[in-house]
Each structure stands twice: as structure tokens, then as C-alpha cells.
């Protein structure tokens, strides 16, 4: 070994440092996942109580109190799309958390496969019905927001197809990467709500947009960031695992900061938006 080789080896972090960095990164991911799942379960409970409760009471028009064009008399196709979208949103949030648990994948592979098919089918139908509602039913926001949400929906379809294709070819490492991307894209509308609540909490009220028209530069940004920002962080995570301790510590710190922000958004959304409407 040359002197240059010895010098390069001396610059590498010791194994113990690399192991600590990997452990720190793993704990940051676990914390992020726990906060995400808790927040999504809270949102699912809100949807079940609010929309499911109104449906059981026969008060379909009650959906319009919290949703633009939630129920339109005579619009059978549009109303069916709304029902499918809401029902499947709950299903995929519950099955998505289950699908990513490594214990389920290792100890109950059949459940993992069946749940995976349910998750992908639900994600595809929810995405298509959501885009139908957006462009044919109409909703609040401007064209830029609609384009951002449409991009989110198209990414769901793309990632779902690639996750299934990689599973069929038994490329399990690639399958898991595409499944992670699908999970984040499916959560786009949830990330939008949580990000908006965090922004409002930080600024003490609406900032960068008009609350009456639900338009403004921040909402235009958030319409794209709702899926692109989580996906960008995922790519950093996937790549940093192959690099040194510094990169892993850096991504762990980034994840920790984003988890705190997300936790604030979940708390504000729960206290100010979801729980009050569940009573």
C-alpha cells in the first residue's frame, strides 16, 4: 500500500463513528415515520367521523360545509367520485402504514402482498377520482395549484406502476424504493394540509395567500412542494446511506427538523381543524 493509500485511509471515519451515524439516521427515520403515521391516522379518523357520520345520517349535503362541491344533487358520476376518493383515502392511509412495517414484510409476507395490492389499487383509483374532481367538478385555488395537484396525481400513477413492475420481476430492492416514493406521493394532500397549518402557526395567521379566495404565492408553492419536497428528502436519504458519517448525520438532522415542523402542523391541524369537526 502506498503512502497515498495510507493517507486516504486515515481520513475515513472509524467503523464505530459510521455505525453511530447509521444508528442516528435510523432513529430519525423511525421518529419521522411515527409522527407521519400518527398524523395520518388522525386525519383518517377525522374523515371517517365527519364524512362517514354525515352519510350515515343521510346528510350528504353536510359535506359541502367543508368541501367545495362536496355533494351535488343529480351529479351521479361526480358524487360517486367523491365517495370513492374519500373512502379510498381512508383505506390507503391505514394500509400504507401497515405496508411499510418491516415486521409485516418479514413475518407475514402473504399479508404484505395482499395489502400491497389493496394499497396500489386504492391509490390509483383515489388519484384518478381526485383528478376528475379537480378538473371536472371544480374546487378552490388557481391554475397553478391545480397543476401541482395534478402532478401529484400523475406521480402516484407512475410510482404505483413501477412498484408493481419491480415486484413482478423480483427486483425487491427497487420495488421498495418505488413503494417508498408511492407512499410519499399518496400522502401529498396530507402533507399539504400539515404544511399549511405549520405555515399559519409560524406566521400567526394566513401569510402569502388570501384566505378568502385560497390563492397566493405560498399556496402555489405548496401545491408542488406537497409531493416534490418529501420525494427530494427521500432521495437524499437513499443516497446518504452509501456515503460517509457526515452525510448521514446531515440527513438525520434535516429529517429531525422536518419532523418537528410536521409535528407542529399535525398538532395545529388536529386542534384547530380536525377535532372540532369531529364533535
C-alpha positions as CSV (number, residue, x, y, z in Angstrom):
1,X,0.0,0.0,0.0
2,X,1.4,3.4,-1.0
3,X,1.7,6.4,1.3
4,X,-1.2,8.0,-0.5
5,X,-3.4,4.9,0.3
6,X,-2.4,5.2,4.0
7,X,-3.3,8.9,4.0
8,X,-6.7,8.3,2.4
9,X,-7.5,5.5,4.8
10,X,-6.6,7.8,7.8
11,X,-9.2,10.3,6.6
12,X,-12.0,7.7,6.7
13,X,-14.2,7.7,9.8
14,X,-13.7,4.7,12.1
15,X,-16.3,1.9,12.0
16,X,-17.8,3.0,15.3
17,X,-18.4,6.5,14.0
18,X,-20.0,5.1,10.9
19,X,-22.2,2.8,13.0
20,X,-23.3,5.6,15.2
21,X,-24.2,7.8,12.2
22,X,-26.2,5.0,10.7
23,X,-28.0,4.5,14.0
24,X,-28.8,8.2,14.3
25,X,-30.2,8.2,10.8
26,X,-32.3,5.1,11.5
27,X,-33.7,6.7,14.7
28,X,-34.5,9.9,12.7
29,X,-36.4,7.9,10.1
30,X,-38.3,6.0,12.8
31,X,-39.3,9.2,14.5
32,X,-40.5,10.7,11.2
33,X,-42.5,7.6,10.4
34,X,-44.1,7.5,13.8
35,X,-45.2,11.2,13.6
36,X,-46.4,10.7,10.0
37,X,-48.4,7.6,10.8
38,X,-49.9,9.2,13.9
39,X,-50.9,12.3,11.9
40,X,-52.4,10.3,9.0
41,X,-54.4,8.1,11.4
42,X,-55.8,11.3,13.0
43,X,-56.7,12.5,9.5
44,X,-58.3,9.2,8.7
45,X,-60.4,9.3,11.9
46,X,-61.5,12.8,11.0
47,X,-62.6,11.7,7.6
48,X,-64.5,8.7,9.0
49,X,-66.3,10.6,11.6
50,X,-67.1,13.7,9.6
51,X,-67.9,12.3,6.1
52,X,-69.0,8.8,7.2
53,X,-71.2,10.2,10.0
54,X,-72.9,12.6,7.6
55,X,-73.5,9.8,5.2
56,X,-75.0,7.5,7.9
57,X,-77.3,10.3,8.9
58,X,-78.4,10.8,5.3
59,X,-77.0,14.4,5.4
60,X,-74.9,14.2,2.2
61,X,-75.3,18.0,1.8
62,X,-73.4,18.4,5.0
63,X,-70.2,17.6,3.1
64,X,-70.5,21.0,1.5
65,X,-69.7,22.7,4.8
66,X,-66.1,21.6,4.5
67,X,-65.7,20.7,0.8
68,X,-66.3,22.8,-2.3
69,X,-68.9,20.9,-4.4
70,X,-68.9,18.0,-1.9
71,X,-72.3,16.8,-2.9
72,X,-74.2,18.0,-6.0
73,X,-77.8,16.7,-6.4
74,X,-78.2,15.0,-9.8
75,X,-74.5,14.6,-10.5
76,X,-74.2,10.9,-10.0
77,X,-70.8,10.5,-11.5
78,X,-69.3,13.3,-9.6
79,X,-70.8,12.2,-6.3
80,X,-69.6,8.7,-6.9
81,X,-66.1,10.1,-7.5
82,X,-66.3,12.0,-4.2
83,X,-67.4,8.8,-2.3
84,X,-64.6,6.7,-3.9
85,X,-62.0,9.3,-3.2
86,X,-62.9,9.8,0.4
87,X,-63.4,6.1,1.1
88,X,-60.1,5.1,-0.5
89,X,-58.2,7.9,1.1
90,X,-59.0,6.3,4.5
91,X,-58.2,2.8,3.2
92,X,-54.8,3.7,1.8
93,X,-53.8,5.7,4.8
94,X,-54.5,2.7,7.0
95,X,-52.9,0.1,4.7
96,X,-50.0,2.4,3.8
97,X,-48.7,2.4,7.4
98,X,-49.1,-1.3,7.6
99,X,-47.3,-1.9,4.3
100,X,-44.1,-0.1,5.3
101,X,-43.7,-2.0,8.6
102,X,-40.7,-4.3,8.1
103,X,-42.1,-6.7,10.7
104,X,-45.2,-7.3,8.5
105,X,-43.0,-7.9,5.4
106,X,-40.8,-10.3,7.3
107,X,-43.3,-12.3,9.3
108,X,-46.4,-12.1,7.2
109,X,-45.4,-12.0,3.6
110,X,-48.8,-13.0,2.3
111,X,-50.5,-10.2,4.2
112,X,-47.8,-7.8,2.8
113,X,-48.6,-8.9,-0.8
114,X,-52.4,-8.7,-0.3
115,X,-52.3,-5.4,1.5
116,X,-49.9,-4.1,-1.2
117,X,-52.3,-4.9,-4.0
118,X,-55.1,-3.2,-2.0
119,X,-52.9,-0.2,-1.4
120,X,-51.9,0.2,-5.0
121,X,-55.4,-0.3,-6.4
122,X,-56.8,2.2,-3.8
123,X,-54.0,4.7,-4.6
124,X,-54.7,4.5,-8.4
125,X,-58.5,4.9,-8.0
126,X,-58.2,7.7,-5.5
127,X,-55.7,9.5,-7.8
128,X,-57.9,9.2,-10.9
129,X,-61.1,10.2,-9.0
130,X,-59.2,13.1,-7.4
131,X,-58.1,14.5,-10.7
132,X,-61.6,14.1,-12.1
133,X,-63.0,16.1,-9.2
134,X,-60.3,18.7,-9.7
135,X,-60.8,19.4,-13.4
136,X,-64.5,18.5,-14.0
137,X,-66.1,19.2,-10.6
138,X,-64.0,22.3,-9.8
139,X,-62.5,23.4,-6.5
140,X,-60.9,26.3,-4.8
141,X,-57.5,27.6,-5.8
142,X,-55.9,28.7,-9.1
143,X,-54.5,27.0,-12.2
144,X,-51.0,26.7,-10.7
145,X,-52.4,24.9,-7.7
146,X,-54.4,22.6,-9.9
147,X,-51.3,21.8,-12.0
148,X,-49.3,21.0,-8.8
149,X,-52.1,18.7,-7.6
150,X,-52.3,17.0,-11.0
151,X,-48.6,16.4,-11.0
152,X,-49.0,14.7,-7.6
153,X,-51.8,12.5,-9.0
154,X,-49.7,11.6,-12.1
155,X,-46.7,10.7,-9.9
156,X,-48.9,8.4,-7.9
157,X,-49.9,6.5,-11.1
158,X,-46.3,6.3,-12.2
159,X,-44.9,5.1,-8.9
160,X,-47.7,2.6,-8.5
161,X,-46.9,1.1,-11.9
162,X,-43.2,0.9,-11.3
163,X,-43.6,-0.6,-7.8
164,X,-45.8,-3.3,-9.2
165,X,-43.5,-3.9,-12.1
166,X,-40.4,-4.3,-9.9
167,X,-42.2,-6.6,-7.6
168,X,-43.2,-8.9,-10.5
169,X,-39.6,-9.0,-11.7
170,X,-38.5,-9.8,-8.2
171,X,-36.2,-6.8,-8.0
172,X,-37.2,-6.3,-4.4
173,X,-34.7,-3.5,-3.6
174,X,-36.0,-1.4,-6.5
175,X,-39.6,-2.3,-5.5
176,X,-39.1,-1.0,-2.0
177,X,-37.7,2.3,-3.3
178,X,-40.6,2.8,-5.6
179,X,-43.0,1.8,-2.9
180,X,-41.5,4.5,-0.6
181,X,-41.9,7.1,-3.4
182,X,-45.5,5.9,-3.8
183,X,-46.2,6.3,-0.1
184,X,-44.9,9.9,-0.1
185,X,-46.8,10.8,-3.3
186,X,-50.0,9.3,-1.9
187,X,-49.6,11.5,1.2
188,X,-49.3,14.6,-0.8
189,X,-52.7,16.1,0.1
190,X,-52.0,15.3,3.8
191,X,-48.6,17.0,3.5
192,X,-50.3,20.0,2.0
193,X,-52.7,20.3,5.0
194,X,-49.9,19.8,7.6
195,X,-47.5,22.2,5.8
196,X,-50.3,24.8,5.6
197,X,-51.1,24.5,9.3
198,X,-47.4,24.8,10.2
199,X,-47.0,27.9,8.0
200,X,-50.1,29.5,9.6
201,X,-48.8,28.7,13.1
202,X,-45.4,30.2,12.4
203,X,-46.9,33.4,10.9
204,X,-49.8,33.7,13.3
205,X,-52.3,33.6,10.5
206,X,-52.6,33.4,6.7
207,X,-49.4,34.8,5.0
208,X,-48.5,34.7,1.4
209,X,-52.1,33.9,0.3
210,X,-55.7,35.2,0.5
211,X,-57.7,33.1,2.9
212,X,-61.0,34.1,1.2
213,X,-60.0,33.1,-2.3
214,X,-57.4,30.5,-1.2
215,X,-55.0,31.8,-3.7
216,X,-51.5,33.3,-3.4
217,X,-47.8,32.5,-4.0
218,X,-47.3,30.3,-0.9
219,X,-50.2,28.0,-1.9
220,X,-48.9,27.8,-5.5
221,X,-45.5,26.8,-4.0
222,X,-47.1,24.3,-1.6
223,X,-49.1,22.7,-4.4
224,X,-45.9,21.4,-5.9
225,X,-43.9,21.1,-2.6
226,X,-46.5,18.7,-1.2
227,X,-45.0,15.8,-3.1
228,X,-41.7,17.1,-4.5
229,X,-40.2,18.1,-1.2
230,X,-40.8,14.7,0.6
231,X,-39.5,13.0,-2.6
232,X,-36.4,15.1,-2.6
233,X,-35.7,14.3,1.0
234,X,-36.2,10.6,0.3
235,X,-33.6,10.7,-2.5
236,X,-31.2,12.3,-0.1
237,X,-31.8,9.5,2.4
238,X,-31.4,6.8,-0.1
239,X,-28.1,8.2,-1.3
240,X,-26.6,9.2,2.1
241,X,-26.8,5.5,3.2
242,X,-24.0,4.8,0.8
243,X,-21.8,7.7,1.9
244,X,-19.9,8.6,5.0
245,X,-20.9,9.5,8.5
246,X,-21.1,13.3,7.8
247,X,-23.7,12.8,5.1
248,X,-25.8,10.5,7.3
249,X,-25.6,12.9,10.2
250,X,-26.6,15.8,7.9
251,X,-29.7,14.0,6.6
252,X,-30.6,12.8,10.1
253,X,-30.6,16.5,11.2
254,X,-32.7,17.5,8.2
255,X,-35.2,14.8,9.0
256,X,-35.3,15.7,12.6
257,X,-36.0,19.4,11.7
258,X,-38.7,18.4,9.2
259,X,-40.3,16.1,11.7
260,X,-40.6,18.9,14.3
261,X,-42.2,21.1,11.7
262,X,-44.5,18.3,10.7
263,X,-45.4,17.6,14.3
264,X,-46.3,21.2,14.8
265,X,-48.5,21.1,11.7
266,X,-50.2,17.9,12.8
267,X,-50.9,19.4,16.3
268,X,-52.3,22.6,14.9
269,X,-54.4,20.8,12.3
270,X,-55.7,18.3,14.9
271,X,-56.6,21.0,17.5
272,X,-57.9,23.7,15.1
273,X,-59.4,21.8,12.2
274,X,-59.9,18.0,12.7
275,X,-61.1,17.6,16.3
276,X,-63.6,20.5,16.3
277,X,-65.3,19.0,13.3
278,X,-65.5,15.5,14.8
279,X,-67.9,16.6,17.6
